[in-house]
Amino acid sequence: GGGQGIAGNIQNFLGSVGLNPNVAAYNDLSQGLINQIAASIGKTDALNNEGEVKRALSLVPQITDDPERAKIKLDELRKMLQVNTESYNQIYGA
C-alpha cells in the first residue's frame, strides 16, 4: 500500500547514500538482473523488441514494492521469459 511505498522510498534513499547496505545491495542486484534480462531478450533479431525489454524491466521488483506486488511482478517476469525462451528454441532449436 501507500505506507510501504513511502517506507520503501525512504529505505531506497538511505541505501543510495550508503546508510542501508541491504537496500544498496538489492539495488545493485536488481540492476545486474535488469542488464541480464535486456541482453537475454535482445539476443536475437526475432526477440529484439524494445517494448518487450521495457515490459520485462518494469517487472523487476523495486524496493518500494510491497511483498504481494513483488511476487506478482516476479511471476509475470518468469512467464514472459519462459515464452521468450520457447520462441527462441522454436526458431533456433534447443
HULIN-V560812 format. One record per residue. OMEGA is omega in whole degrees, 0 to 359 (* if undefined). D_FIRST is the distance of its C-alpha to the first C-alpha in Angstrom with 1 decimal. Layout:
{{OMEGA/D_FIRST} {OMEGA/D_FIRST}}
//
This chain:
{{182/0.0} {179/3.8} {179/5.5} {180/5.5} {179/6.5} {179/9.0} {178/10.2} {178/10.6} {178/12.5} {180/14.6} {179/15.4} {178/16.3} {180/18.5} {178/20.1} {182/20.8} {178/22.4} {174/24.7} {182/25.6} {176/24.1} {184/21.8} {178/23.9} {179/21.4} {179/19.0} {179/22.2} {178/23.5} {179/20.4} {177/20.6} {180/24.3} {182/23.9} {177/21.4} {176/23.9} {178/26.7} {178/25.0} {179/24.4} {179/28.2} {179/29.2} {180/27.3} {179/28.8} {181/32.2} {181/31.9} {184/31.0} {187/33.5} {175/36.4} {177/38.3} {182/39.3} {183/38.2} {182/34.6} {184/34.5} {184/32.1} {178/30.1} {178/27.6} {178/27.1} {180/26.7} {179/24.0} {180/22.2} {181/22.5} {179/21.4} {181/18.2} {175/17.5} {183/17.8} {176/14.5} {180/13.6} {180/12.9} {179/9.7} {174/8.4} {185/6.9} {180/10.1} {179/9.8} {179/9.4} {179/12.1} {179/14.3} {180/14.2} {181/15.2} {177/17.9} {179/19.3} {178/19.7} {177/21.3} {179/23.6} {182/24.7} {180/25.4} {177/27.4} {178/29.3} {180/30.3} {178/31.4} {179/33.4} {178/35.1} {179/36.0} {182/37.4} {177/39.4} {182/40.8} {189/42.0} {183/43.3} {183/43.7} {*/42.1}}
//
